[in-house]
């Protein structure tokens, strides 16, 4: 195998004996000086103290290059070799560094800087000359010019060097943890900068015996370290980011022996950053690093085939995170010519020269690892996505995948989608391990020549497209067509997501069109001191709305004990958005309003009040449902961690979800509470409309937001994560009332469901219990259930369907749908349940207990209210 060492590449010089200045050595009453009696240290602003703290010392690696930087704590407070051409500076004008022994150098790398630039500084002026003395007596000299080969330790805006780089190399960010890291780039952020410059030696075959540093200007030149590089290529100059495919022999088949530790690596810290390919922590997990460069991204290669790609049961909703050990890796790397790409698996390690990789293909000495350049040829392709029936371009959600399973984002979209809460939301999506981009009907992508796999999605009523493509050399055009398999609007159904946060209305216009949503309620909300979407104008239709895709800015008003409610169809804001203290209200918050106040204010504007998904403590929600102030409830069945293991389910069906059981309690007590669906989208891990409301308007009723809300009030709704489901009870639909005489009767019940995603069962539910069940058709895309039910007492009936396939949103979601209830009254008796009523009364008691014991009041009048 290849021995992994890097001390043969570089020879760092120890300048401790030549150091004549230090960060503490020159402190005086006048301010900081570079050394006693030397020049004052400059500052960027007169009101700032001139400090020299923040420089790194000791044995360090900058851009993968080892440097020996004198440590002032161990060198009498001195750490820098400083020179100046000003005779009054009390600094030498020339210093000759003699090497302990002659050494070959293809180039020399200097870690140096100037002080903060003075007002008379001129770009390009000669500050110093660096010269090497060779063993044969010849000399090679280089000019060191301001902002070319050297720059200031604290540069002013726009004053970095042209041929030099800061010592704190930019590195890739795997997971963004701060605002600036959303760029995918981070660095040490050192407050002081050494600038690295590589001087290429035209006579690399002659050993270097000395380095002469001569000042040519009054300004100070500070040298912290000098390292000789054996290779003639510039170690600071990186290749372009190159896609590579790494194939590994299976564990147990390798003949390699464990890699010896590199003494240089152990001495000059930090090591090159190691990128682990999941899963980590296993005996044979794989990691990559490169000594003179960066591994930008690395994922387990998962090459699709046309058969596996097209045969996926659930299409367009992501893939579960991979849990298998990779035998191949797709990585994107940039590196210097002399870099080594190190591959580790368990105790084994191989280093492969980057030069060999960049040439096209390289292998480890024993053949255990093979690295090939991927995407050797690319085509810049203009893609059009059209409706197959009309030929019109349509916005869609797209995932393009390369031959190794790598994501190929459309131009202008990131390959690394940030799915953190409340951050960087819009335009991109990450579902499980799969990234998507929202695009209009026409976009561009750089695609590798050869096999490419496309997945195109547009809501629930278009059949998702999964197609294996072949990109030809020079190809510039690609046309893909989606076909609408059903149009629910022809039956009066319009779909919407009532629960969306953070999304900007302009971005929402693209996303909701791509997800084929007719209504989207972006809810302004308060999270402690954090307010969102208020600036978009609560109580208004967004100017980015269209007649087909309505985007409204409404609000979610929240209390941590009393409950959360959506105020939809507002004309003006209903404030405050939160009450009662953390976590919804700010720290130190008090009881400002009752939920009933919010409900009344919304209803006075003609709005619709919906309670947020249950269960929550929602104590006052009970009272407002009883009083008829809350008119609908959010119904959902997300698999929330840690209650459901990854890839698991709530129980025998997704409707075991506790919130649905709580909805059933209200229905059992006779409260007519229609179902609505929403996603609670608060990150790029949730697709808008993944769980949505279908509301059926009346015949001849024109579609608008008010009509859609009226349909919800009437209970003409179902909630879906894919299937379109309908229920008829004696020809009546959800939301309708049926009256039977005392003693009841037998009723004909028919439920049907159709879907572009497979499901398994369809069921009829009476008072929360399944009373009839049927399997879906063999292809899983349709189901029909017809039965006669004997109804002896006042009841509610609903239909639901489900499968075990997952939508890999941030909280995975089983494929399913649930209708609102049909209400059957027998003998004029209101439906009730003593057991469920006692449960709801207990919630009311809990709310009163909170108000009497823990609630904070501004005054007694407010408490009485």
C-alpha positions, 0 to 999 in steps of 0.5 A: 500500500502507499505509505501516508506521509507528508513530511517529505513534501515540506521543510518548515524553518524554525525562525525562533533564533531570528525573532526580534519582535513579539505581541507583548514585547513592545508595550509602552505608555504611548501604546503598543510597539513592535519592539521596545523603541520600535514603531508604534502599532497602527490601527484601522480606526483611531478609536480602536486600541492597536493590539497584536493579539490573535495571531496563531503560534507554534506548529501549525498547518495553513492550507495544509502546509506545515509552519513552525511559528515561534511561540513567544511564551517560550522565546522571551516574548519574541515570535516575528522576524521584522524588517524595515527600511526606516532607520528610525524604526530600530529594526534591521533592514536585512536578515539572513536566515541560514538553513540548518542544512541545505534543502531542495525546494520547488518553491518557498511559502512565506507566512508574512504580513505588514502592519495596518496600512497607513494613509500614504500606502500605495498599491504595488509599491515595493516593500521588500526583496526575498532572495534565496542563496543556492548551494552553487552560489547562484541567487534567486530574488523575488519582489514583495509588493504591497497587496500583491505578494503581501497584505496587511495583518488587518486589511481594510475593505478591499485590500487583500493581496492578489498573489497571496491568501489569508492563513485561515483557509476557507473550509466546507460546512457540512451542516450550517449552524450559523447565519454565515455558514449558509454559504457552505463556507467557514474559516477560523475567522482569525482576528489577525492574518498572516498572508501566505505567498508561494515563491516558485523556484526556477532552479529546484534541483539546486539545494537552498542554503539561505534566505535573505530578507531585505526591506525596501520601504519604511513600512514594517514587514513581518515574517512569521514562518517560512516553509520549503515545498519540495514540489515545484507546483504552487501548493496554494493553487487549487484545482477546480472542484472535481467530481470523483467516484471511489470504488473500494474492495469489500471489507475482508477482501483487502490485502492492505495492512494498517497505515503507519501514523505520520509523525508530521501529521501528528506534529503539525495540527490540525489534520486535514478535515476528515469527511465521513460517509454515513453510517459513521461509528461502524467498524468499516465506515469510510472517511476521506481527507485531502492534505492540500485541499478540501473534500467539499462533499462526499456521499455513499454512491448509490448507482440507480438502474432504469429498473430500480429508478422507475419501480420505486413504490412511492415516487417524488417524496424522497428516500429514507436515509441510507444505513448500509456501508458503502462500497463506493463513494461519490465525492467532490474535491479540490486540491493542489497538484501535489496533494494526496487524497487519503481514503480510510476504512477502519484501520486501513488507509490509502493515499492516492496522488491527486495528480493521478486522479486529475489525469482521469483514474488512479489506484492504490498500490494494492488495488484496494481503492480505485478513484475515477473522475466523474462527470468528465464530460458535461452538457449545459442543458435547457430543460422544459417541463410541460403539461402533456395534454396542453403543452404549456410549461408548468412549475414543478419540483425536480430532482436530477440524479447522476450515475452514482446517485449524486444530486444534480441541482438546476443552475442557481440551486444548491446541492446542499439543502439546509433543512434547519428550522426557520432558516434559508427557507424557500426554493429548495427541499430536502426529503429524507436523503433526497434534494429537490429544487422548485423551478418554473417550467423552463430551467438550466442544468449542467448534466454529465454526459451519459445516464441521468435520472429525472424525477418530476413532481407536481402535487397529487393530481399529476402522475409523478415522472421518473425517467431514465435519460441519456445525455449526449455530448453537446446536447442543449435541450430536454423536454419532459412532460407530466400528465394530470391523471385527475382534476379534482376541480371538475368535481368542485374540490380545491386543495390548500395548505392552511398551516405554512410559516416563514415562506416568503410570498414571492417564493411561495408563488413558485412553490405552491404552483409547483405543488399544484395548491389552490390555497395557501395560508401563510401564518404570521406567528410569534415564537418568543421574541421572534416574529415571522411574516408580519411584514407581509401584511396580515389580513391580505391576499399576497400580490403574488397570488393568481386566480388559480393559486391564492396566497393569503397572509393570516395568523396563528395566535398561540398560548402555551396552555390554552391552545393554538388557533389559526385565524383565516380570512382576516381583513386586518391583524388580530394582535397580540399574536401570542400571550401568556409567556414562554415558549409562545410569548416572550419571557416575562409575558402575561395573560393579555387575551383569551382565545375567545377574544381572538376567535371573536375578532376573527369571526367579526371580520368574517374569518374562519377559526381553526384549531391547531393540531391536537393534542396540545394542552389546548384547555380553552380550545375545548370551551371555544369548540363548545361555544361554536367559536372554533369551526374546524380542526387540523387533522394530521398523522406525522410520525414525530420523533422520538415517539415513532422510530425512524421508518416506523409507524404510530400503530396498525394505521397512521390514524392511531396518531393521538391528535386524531384520537382527540378529534374523534372525542369531540365528534363523539360528544356531538361537536361538528368539527370539520377536518382540514390539513396543513403541513406546519412548514417551518423548514426546507424539510417540509414540502408545502402541501404535503398534507393538504385540505380538499374542500368542495365548493357548491355547484355554480360557486365561484372559487375564491378564498371566502368560498373555500372557507365556506366549504370548510365550515360546511364540512365538505372536506377531506385531508390527504397526503396523496389519495383523493377519497370520497364518501357517500352515506345514502347519497349524502357527503361529509358535512351533511346531516341525516335524520333517522327515526327512533330505532335507527335504520340501515344505511348504504355507505360507499367510499372510494379512493384514487391515488398516484401513490400506492396505498393498501386499505380503505375503511369506514369509521363509526364513532372512532371505530372501524366498522368496514374495511377493504383492500386496495386494488392490486396496483394500490392506486384505487379502492372501493368499499360499499357496505350496509350499516345498521345505525341504532344511535346518533353517530358520525361516519367517515372514510379513510384510506392509508398505506405504509409507504412514506413521504420523507418530510421532516416528520415522515408521513404515511400515504393516506386520506381522511374525510370529515364526518357525515352526521346521523341523528337518530330519534332527534337525540344529540350524539354524546359520550360520557367517557369522552365528555369527562375527558374534555371536562378534565382539560377545562379543569386543567386550564382553570387550574393553570389560570388560578395557580401559574398565570401572570396578570397585569391587573385584577380586571384582566384576570376576571375577564 
